[in-house]
């Protein structure tokens, strides 16, 4: 096996902990404070982290098999067997999400080169480097020693910033190296990567009923048991405080990606599953938070003669001056604009149309009705060509509120992406809203169809379901992807900074109230959480411009482990 040791020149910055695209509680936490606990001073235990990645292990299968040593960690841990998948199902992409703390929509790593790829054809995506957590710690906590162990050469190369990286020959060798490291290493973080579960699943199938796959999981579980024995036998174990994170970068493989799992174990933690509670949606706030479709292959191009309908449930929280909130346009500057832009005007809303770049007329608009009143509303816009006349019609809560002849705009086509969130309208102000159940039909719905279906709970029962080409529930609760439930439909990717808010049963008409537990927590586990949890446990100061998507949700249980 190969070893690498590194020394780096460093600089130190102390900042507050700030994260982006966070999954939140229903009630806000106070500002995070880094406790003195965990630094080894004044008799405090020294905090350390062991990350064990079981590549390919499906969360539901781990729960079903309940292997001995993993089950023991569950007894002293917070856990989820339904960790949500990232937008990119590849091994390298999901590992990069876990190790950078950001979603694939940001790091753009898709293959074993671990080199970001700009696959956008609209010129909007800028390649930004999102280093691994080992590189981040080298910058802000250079005194922390780190060890990585894997049998994958590409991953080993990617983890070059670890103080000691070990490239092993097999999972058995990975285990042996991990046991040796745990016996005597002074490392703050030891990261171990196992590969045989994915290999067995890819060859024989991912199911707990398949002997080869189940045996592979049980073998890794035995390795975990040996590692835990070595950890507890450490000379200084009594004065250390370990967070054990057992997880998978992605359940399944590239051809059959499935939800994973995560277990955060510590002797002071009580057994408790974490889960999504009620309705959890993105809080679109300010001017930098938005979601866009990277490449729709002209699926949502409204052109010069296409009929279409867009609809969304919206709760506008504050009155603002003219910001666009849902659009397929290049923005609005004076009378110049191409495409369509839903915008806020004080407590009301409207839509601006234009075809400036296509030889058509510039800005023309139709106003809707009041929506900024603390309530959820259904906004619907249809565009229909009848003979030579093209007409846009607005509906609020199923009632027609405005109509406009847009024939003179000619074509609404633009290379700008379909965007939910802030769009500039003459230097417009901030936004503050929630959205849900966004629909896009390739037909102009009738007023009757709109009115009769604004509270439809099962979209497959919609009379125009065959025309539905986009349906985004916006209820993921975590991560940086808004999933399109229409088969083969493109997802929205988040950019900027934002927070997933758990709204409980504060829901639009298209939703059904849920039975909530007595607790106030709603936590959605995602791959990037591994980095955030590691930074939190070790009190690594996180810079705001790191734009982490991961959430250190273990902080919600501090009462259990901070004495």
Residue pairs with C-beta under 8 A, 6 or more apart in sequence:
1 166
1 167
1 168
1 169
1 173
1 177
2 156
2 166
2 167
3 164
3 165
3 166
4 160
4 162
4 164
4 165
5 163
5 164
6 160
6 161
6 162
6 163
8 138
8 142
8 161
10 138
10 139
10 142
11 139
12 139
12 140
12 142
13 139
13 140
13 541
13 543
14 541
15 541
15 542
15 543
15 544
16 31
16 32
16 541
16 542
16 544
17 32
17 34
17 535
17 536
17 541
17 542
17 552
18 542
18 543
18 544
18 548
19 532
19 542
19 548
19 549
19 550
19 551
19 552
20 496
20 497
20 498
20 499
20 547
20 548
20 549
21 103
21 282
21 478
21 479
21 480
21 494
21 497
21 498
21 499
21 500
21 549
22 478
22 499
22 500
22 549
22 551
23 280
23 477
23 478
23 500
23 502
23 522
23 523
23 524
23 526
23 551
23 553
24 499
24 500
24 501
24 502
24 522
25 502
25 520
25 521
25 522
25 556
26 277
26 278
26 502
26 503
26 504
26 520
26 521
26 522
27 520
29 555
29 556
32 555
34 539
34 541
35 539
35 562
36 42
36 44
37 44
37 45
37 562
37 563
38 44
38 45
38 46
38 47
38 241
38 537
38 538
38 539
39 46
39 47
39 539
40 46
40 239
45 239
45 240
45 241
46 236
46 239
46 240
46 241
47 188
47 240
47 241
47 242
47 243
47 537
47 538
47 539
48 187
48 188
48 189
48 190
48 240
48 241
48 242
48 243
48 538
49 188
49 189
49 190
49 242
49 243
49 245
49 533
49 534
49 537
49 538
50 182
50 189
50 190
50 191
50 192
50 227
50 231
50 242
50 243
50 244
50 245
51 189
51 190
51 191
51 192
51 245
51 247
51 530
51 534
52 192
52 194
52 224
52 227
52 244
52 245
52 246
52 247
53 95
53 98
53 191
53 192
53 193
53 194
53 247
53 248
53 249
54 62
54 194
54 197
54 217
54 220
54 246
54 247
54 248
55 91
55 193
55 194
55 195
55 197
55 198
55 248
55 249
55 250
56 195
56 197
56 198
56 199
56 200
56 201
56 202
56 206
56 248
56 250
56 251
56 252
56 253
57 197
57 198
57 217
57 220
57 248
57 251
57 260
57 261
58 201
58 206
58 248
58 251
58 252
58 258
58 259
58 260
58 261
59 80
59 81
59 82
59 83
59 248
59 251
59 258
59 259
59 260
59 261
60 81
60 82
60 258
60 259
61 206
61 207
61 208
61 213
61 217
61 251
62 70
62 81
62 217
62 261
63 81
63 261
64 208
65 208
65 214
65 217
65 218
67 217
67 218
67 220
67 221
68 221
68 225
69 221
69 222
69 224
69 225
69 228
70 221
70 224
70 246
70 263
72 228
73 224
73 228
73 244
73 246
73 263
73 265
74 263
74 265
74 271
75 271
76 265
76 266
76 267
76 268
76 269
76 270
76 271
77 244
77 263
77 264
77 265
77 266
77 269
77 271
78 263
78 264
78 269
78 272
78 273
78 274
78 553
78 554
78 557
79 261
79 262
79 263
79 264
79 272
79 273
79 274
80 261
80 262
80 273
80 274
80 275
80 523
80 525
81 259
81 261
81 273
82 259
82 261
82 275
82 525
83 247
83 248
83 251
83 259
83 260
83 261
83 262
83 525
83 526
83 527
84 259
84 476
84 477
84 478
84 479
84 524
84 525
84 526
85 94
85 250
85 251
85 257
85 258
85 259
85 260
86 93
86 94
86 97
86 103
86 104
86 250
86 479
86 481
86 526
86 527
87 103
87 104
87 105
87 479
87 480
87 481
87 491
87 493
88 94
88 97
88 104
88 109
88 110
89 250
89 252
89 254
89 257
90 110
90 111
90 254
91 112
91 198
91 249
91 250
91 253
91 254
92 109
92 110
92 111
92 112
92 113
92 114
92 154
92 155
92 158
93 104
93 107
93 109
93 110
93 111
94 104
94 249
94 250
94 527
95 155
95 158
95 249
95 250
96 104
96 107
96 109
96 114
96 130
96 132
96 158
97 103
97 104
97 107
97 249
97 526
97 527
97 528
97 549
98 247
98 249
98 527
98 528
98 530
98 531
99 132
99 133
99 134
99 158
99 159
99 530
99 531
100 107
100 130
100 131
100 132
100 133
100 528
100 531
101 130
101 133
101 528
101 530
101 531
101 532
101 535
101 546
101 548
101 549
101 550
102 130
102 480
102 528
102 546
102 547
102 548
102 549
102 550
103 479
103 480
103 481
103 494
103 526
103 527
103 528
103 549
104 110
104 480
104 481
105 480
105 481
105 493
105 494
105 495
106 128
106 130
106 480
106 495
106 547
106 549
107 116
107 130
108 116
108 117
108 118
108 119
108 125
108 127
109 115
109 116
109 117
110 117
110 119
111 117
112 154
113 154
114 154
114 155
114 157
114 158
116 127
116 128
116 129
118 125
118 127
119 294
119 295
120 294
120 295
121 295
122 294
122 295
122 415
122 416
122 417
123 415
124 292
124 417
125 294
130 546
130 547
131 161
132 158
132 159
132 161
133 189
133 531
133 534
133 535
134 146
134 148
134 159
134 161
134 162
134 189
134 191
135 161
136 531
136 535
136 540
136 546
137 144
137 146
137 188
137 189
137 538
137 540
138 161
140 540
140 541
140 543
141 188
141 538
141 540
141 541
144 187
144 188
144 189
144 538
144 540
145 163
145 164
145 185
145 186
145 187
145 188
146 162
146 163
146 164
146 187
146 188
146 189
146 190
146 191
147 162
147 163
147 164
147 165
147 166
147 181
147 185
147 187
147 189
147 190
147 191
148 156
148 159
148 162
148 164
148 165
148 166
148 190
148 191
148 193
149 165
149 166
149 168
149 174
149 177
149 178
149 181
149 190
149 191
149 192
149 193
150 156
150 159
150 166
150 167
150 168
150 174
150 192
150 193
150 195
151 167
151 168
151 169
151 170
151 171
151 173
151 174
151 193
151 195
152 193
152 195
153 167
155 193
156 165
156 166
156 167
159 165
159 191
162 191
163 187
164 185
164 187
166 177
166 181
168 174
168 176
168 177
170 196
171 194
171 195
171 196
171 219
171 220
171 223
172 223
174 192
174 193
174 194
174 223
175 192
175 194
175 223
175 226
175 227
178 190
178 192
178 223
178 227
178 230
179 226
179 227
179 230
181 187
181 190
182 190
182 227
182 230
182 231
182 234
183 230
183 233
183 234
184 234
184 235
188 538
189 534
189 538
192 227
194 220
194 223
196 216
196 219
196 220
197 213
197 216
197 217
197 220
198 252
198 253
199 216
200 212
200 213
200 215
200 216
201 210
201 213
201 216
201 252
201 253
202 253
202 255
203 212
204 210
204 212
204 213
205 213
206 213
206 251
206 252
206 253
206 256
206 258
207 213
208 214
224 246
228 244
231 237
231 242
231 244
234 240
241 266
241 561
242 266
243 264
243 265
243 266
243 533
243 534
243 537
243 554
244 263
244 264
244 265
244 266
245 262
245 263
245 264
245 265
245 530
245 533
245 534
246 261
246 262
246 263
246 265
247 260
247 261
247 262
247 263
247 527
247 530
248 260
248 261
249 260
249 527
250 257
250 258
250 260
250 527
251 257
251 258
251 259
251 260
251 261
252 258
260 527
262 525
262 529
262 530
264 533
264 554
266 561
268 560
268 561
268 563
269 557
269 560
269 561
270 560
272 557
274 521
274 523
274 525
274 553
275 522
275 523
276 477
276 502
276 522
276 523
276 524
277 502
277 504
277 514
277 516
277 517
277 519
277 521
277 522
278 502
278 503
278 504
278 505
278 507
278 514
278 516
278 522
279 436
279 475
279 502
279 503
279 504
279 505
279 506
279 507
279 511
279 514
280 475
280 476
280 477
280 478
280 500
280 501
280 502
280 503
280 522
280 524
281 434
281 435
281 436
281 474
281 475
281 477
281 500
281 501
281 503
282 289
282 291
282 434
282 435
282 474
282 482
282 494
282 498
282 499
282 500
282 501
283 289
283 432
283 434
283 498
283 499
283 500
283 501
284 290
284 325
284 420
284 421
284 422
284 431
284 432
284 433
284 434
284 435
284 498
285 430
285 431
285 432
285 433
285 498
285 499
286 422
286 430
286 431
286 432
286 496
286 497
287 323
287 422
287 429
287 430
287 431
288 422
288 495
288 496
288 497
289 421
289 422
289 431
289 494
289 495
289 496
289 497
289 498
290 419
290 420
290 421
290 422
290 423
290 494
290 495
290 496
291 419
291 420
291 421
291 482
291 492
291 493
291 494
291 495
292 417
292 418
292 419
292 420
292 421
292 492
292 493
292 495
293 300
293 417
293 418
293 419
293 490
293 491
293 492
293 493
294 417
294 490
294 493
295 490
296 417
296 418
296 490
299 469
299 470
299 489
299 490
300 308
300 328
300 418
300 440
300 469
300 470
301 328
301 413
302 308
302 328
302 339
302 340
302 383
302 412
302 413
303 411
303 412
303 413
304 358
304 410
304 411
304 412
304 413
305 385
305 390
306 383
306 385
306 442
307 382
307 383
307 384
307 385
307 442
307 443
307 444
308 382
308 383
308 440
308 441
308 442
308 443
308 444
309 380
309 381
309 382
309 383
309 439
309 440
309 441
309 443
309 444
309 445
309 450
309 464
310 326
310 380
310 381
310 438
310 439
310 440
310 441
311 378
311 379
311 380
311 381
311 438
311 439
311 441
311 450
311 454
312 326
312 378
312 379
312 420
312 435
312 436
312 437
312 438
312 439
313 376
313 377
313 378
313 379
313 435
313 436
313 437
313 438
313 508
313 509
313 510
313 511
314 325
314 371
314 376
314 377
314 378
314 379
314 433
314 434
314 435
314 436
314 508
315 374
315 375
315 376
315 377
315 433
315 434
315 435
315 506
315 508
316 344
316 347
316 349
316 371
316 372
316 377
316 432
316 433
317 372
317 374
317 432
317 433
317 434
318 372
318 430
318 432
319 344
319 346
319 347
319 372
320 344
320 346
320 428
320 429
320 430
320 431
320 432
321 344
321 345
321 346
321 428
321 429
322 343
322 344
322 345
322 425
322 426
322 428
322 429
323 343
323 344
323 422
323 423
323 424
323 425
323 428
323 429
323 430
323 431
324 331
324 332
324 341
324 342
324 343
324 352
324 422
324 423
324 424
324 425
324 428
325 342
325 343
325 344
325 349
325 420
325 421
325 422
325 423
325 431
325 433
326 341
326 342
326 419
326 420
326 435
326 438
327 339
327 340
327 341
327 342
327 416
327 418
327 419
327 423
328 339
328 340
328 412
328 414
328 416
328 417
328 418
328 419
329 337
329 338
329 339
329 340
329 341
329 352
329 354
329 414
329 416
329 423
330 337
330 338
330 339
330 357
330 414
330 416
331 337
331 341
331 416
331 423
331 424
331 425
332 341
332 343
332 352
332 354
332 363
332 424
332 425
332 426
333 424
333 426
334 362
334 363
334 426
335 354
335 356
335 362
335 363
336 354
336 356
336 362
336 363
337 352
337 353
337 354
337 356
337 362
337 363
338 354
338 355
338 356
338 357
338 358
338 412
338 413
338 414
338 416
339 353
339 354
339 412
339 413
339 414
339 416
340 351
340 352
340 353
340 381
340 383
340 392
340 412
341 351
341 352
341 423
341 425
342 349
342 350
342 351
342 379
342 381
343 349
343 350
343 351
343 352
343 423
343 425
343 428
344 372
344 431
345 367
346 372
347 370
347 371
347 372
347 373
348 367
348 368
348 369
348 370
348 371
348 372
349 367
349 368
349 369
349 371
349 379
350 365
350 366
350 367
350 368
350 394
350 402
351 365
351 366
351 368
351 381
351 392
351 394
351 404
352 363
352 364
352 365
352 425
353 363
353 364
353 365
353 366
353 392
353 404
353 406
353 409
353 412
354 360
354 361
354 362
354 363
354 364
354 409
354 412
355 361
355 362
355 408
355 409
355 410
355 411
355 412
356 362
357 414
358 410
358 411
358 412
358 413
359 410
359 411
360 408
360 409
360 410
360 411
361 408
361 409
361 410
364 404
364 406
364 408
364 409
365 404
366 392
366 394
366 402
366 403
366 404
367 394
367 401
367 402
368 379
368 394
368 396
368 401
368 402
369 396
369 401
371 377
371 379
371 396
376 436
376 506
376 507
376 508
376 509
377 396
377 397
377 508
378 395
378 396
378 397
378 398
378 454
378 508
378 509
378 510
379 394
379 395
379 396
380 394
380 395
380 396
380 398
380 445
380 450
380 454
381 392
381 393
381 394
381 395
382 392
382 393
382 395
382 444
382 445
382 450
383 390
383 391
383 392
383 406
383 412
383 444
384 390
384 391
384 393
384 444
388 407
389 405
389 407
390 405
390 406
390 407
390 409
391 403
391 404
391 405
391 406
392 403
392 404
392 406
393 400
393 402
393 403
393 404
393 447
394 400
394 401
394 402
394 403
395 401
395 447
395 450
395 451
397 454
397 509
398 450
398 451
398 452
398 454
399 451
400 447
406 412
418 440
418 492
420 435
420 438
420 472
420 482
420 492
421 431
421 496
422 428
422 430
422 431
434 501
434 503
435 474
436 473
436 474
436 475
436 507
436 508
436 510
436 511
437 459
437 471
437 472
437 473
437 474
437 508
437 510
437 511
438 470
438 471
438 472
438 474
439 459
439 468
439 470
439 471
440 468
440 469
440 470
440 471
441 464
441 467
441 468
441 469
442 467
442 469
443 464
443 467
445 464
449 463
449 464
453 462
453 463
454 509
454 510
455 509
455 510
456 462
456 510
457 510
457 511
457 512
459 465
459 468
459 471
459 485
462 468
468 486
469 486
469 489
470 484
470 486
470 489
470 490
471 484
471 485
471 486
471 489
472 482
472 483
472 484
472 485
472 491
472 492
473 483
473 485
474 482
476 482
476 483
476 500
476 524
477 500
477 502
477 522
477 524
478 500
478 524
478 525
478 526
478 551
479 524
479 526
479 528
479 549
480 493
480 494
480 549
481 491
481 492
481 493
481 494
482 491
482 492
482 493
482 494
483 491
484 490
484 491
484 492
497 547
500 524
502 522
504 516
504 522
505 513
505 514
505 516
507 513
521 556
523 551
523 553
523 556
525 553
526 549
526 550
526 551
527 550
528 548
528 549
528 550
529 550
529 551
529 552
529 553
530 550
531 548
531 550
532 542
532 548
532 550
532 551
532 552
533 550
533 552
533 553
533 554
534 540
535 542
535 548
535 552
536 552
536 554
536 555
537 552
537 554
542 548
